[in-house]
Structure formats: structure tokens, C-alpha cells
């Protein structure tokens, strides 16, 4: 599992979630 980056912005987190979910489809 990847550890979240401390300086990760909320919008970046949202994009990361969409990317991960797209991989799981």
C-alpha cells in the first residue's frame, strides 16, 4: 500500500482516487 504524501493536496487526492478506482474496474 502506498503511504499518502504529507503535502498531497485534496484535489490531488481526488484525482488519485479516481485513478485507482479506474484501475479496479
Beta strands, then each sheet from edge to edge (+ up, - down):
end
